[in-house]
Amino acid sequence: MRRLTTDLSRGDCRPYFLWDEDISGDELRAILQGADEHERLRLLGKMLREARDLDVWQFVTPRHVAEALPLLGRRLGRRRAFWEFLIEGWRHDGLLAS
């Protein structure tokens, strides 16, 4: 297995929030932009659930999260309310399109 890292610029290492999967940062970026919707949503949900919120933006945009949020509900666990609050607040403030 690749070593874990908190340095998310290290694309060859495994991000700390993927502690149970051997996926590098570069592979994660490719999956999150890929066509396999099931795998993309699975890993996006895991990242939103496990990663620090500021680290999420190293991999996806707020628009990306907002578009996927309705499909991720059950994958987010107790973090669901946080992400819904954040995205809805940005929409309310005009920082993110409705």
Contacts in CASP RR format, 6 or more apart in sequence:
PFRMAT RR
TARGET T0000
AUTHOR 0000-0000-0000
METHOD contacts of the structure
MODEL  1
MRRLTTDLSRGDCRPYFLWDEDISGDELRAILQGADEHERLRLLGKMLRE
ARDLDVWQFVTPRHVAEALPLLGRRLGRRRAFWEFLIEGWRHDGLLAS
1 14 0 8 1.000
1 22 0 8 1.000
2 12 0 8 1.000
2 13 0 8 1.000
2 14 0 8 1.000
2 22 0 8 1.000
2 24 0 8 1.000
3 13 0 8 1.000
3 14 0 8 1.000
4 13 0 8 1.000
4 14 0 8 1.000
4 15 0 8 1.000
4 16 0 8 1.000
4 18 0 8 1.000
4 19 0 8 1.000
5 13 0 8 1.000
5 14 0 8 1.000
5 15 0 8 1.000
5 16 0 8 1.000
6 16 0 8 1.000
7 13 0 8 1.000
8 15 0 8 1.000
8 25 0 8 1.000
8 55 0 8 1.000
8 58 0 8 1.000
8 59 0 8 1.000
9 58 0 8 1.000
10 25 0 8 1.000
11 24 0 8 1.000
11 25 0 8 1.000
11 26 0 8 1.000
11 29 0 8 1.000
12 24 0 8 1.000
12 25 0 8 1.000
12 26 0 8 1.000
13 24 0 8 1.000
13 25 0 8 1.000
14 21 0 8 1.000
14 22 0 8 1.000
14 23 0 8 1.000
14 24 0 8 1.000
14 25 0 8 1.000
15 25 0 8 1.000
15 28 0 8 1.000
15 47 0 8 1.000
15 51 0 8 1.000
15 55 0 8 1.000
16 51 0 8 1.000
17 46 0 8 1.000
17 47 0 8 1.000
17 50 0 8 1.000
17 51 0 8 1.000
17 55 0 8 1.000
18 28 0 8 1.000
18 46 0 8 1.000
18 47 0 8 1.000
18 50 0 8 1.000
19 50 0 8 1.000
23 31 0 8 1.000
23 43 0 8 1.000
25 59 0 8 1.000
28 43 0 8 1.000
28 47 0 8 1.000
28 59 0 8 1.000
29 59 0 8 1.000
31 39 0 8 1.000
31 40 0 8 1.000
31 43 0 8 1.000
32 40 0 8 1.000
32 43 0 8 1.000
32 44 0 8 1.000
32 59 0 8 1.000
32 60 0 8 1.000
32 64 0 8 1.000
34 40 0 8 1.000
41 68 0 8 1.000
41 71 0 8 1.000
41 72 0 8 1.000
41 75 0 8 1.000
42 75 0 8 1.000
44 60 0 8 1.000
44 64 0 8 1.000
44 65 0 8 1.000
44 68 0 8 1.000
44 72 0 8 1.000
45 72 0 8 1.000
45 75 0 8 1.000
45 76 0 8 1.000
46 75 0 8 1.000
47 56 0 8 1.000
47 59 0 8 1.000
47 60 0 8 1.000
48 56 0 8 1.000
48 65 0 8 1.000
48 72 0 8 1.000
48 75 0 8 1.000
48 76 0 8 1.000
48 79 0 8 1.000
48 83 0 8 1.000
49 75 0 8 1.000
49 76 0 8 1.000
49 77 0 8 1.000
49 79 0 8 1.000
53 82 0 8 1.000
53 86 0 8 1.000
56 65 0 8 1.000
62 87 0 8 1.000
62 90 0 8 1.000
62 95 0 8 1.000
62 96 0 8 1.000
63 96 0 8 1.000
63 97 0 8 1.000
65 83 0 8 1.000
65 87 0 8 1.000
66 87 0 8 1.000
66 90 0 8 1.000
66 91 0 8 1.000
66 96 0 8 1.000
69 83 0 8 1.000
69 84 0 8 1.000
69 87 0 8 1.000
72 80 0 8 1.000
72 83 0 8 1.000
73 80 0 8 1.000
76 83 0 8 1.000
87 96 0 8 1.000
89 95 0 8 1.000
90 96 0 8 1.000
91 97 0 8 1.000
91 98 0 8 1.000
END
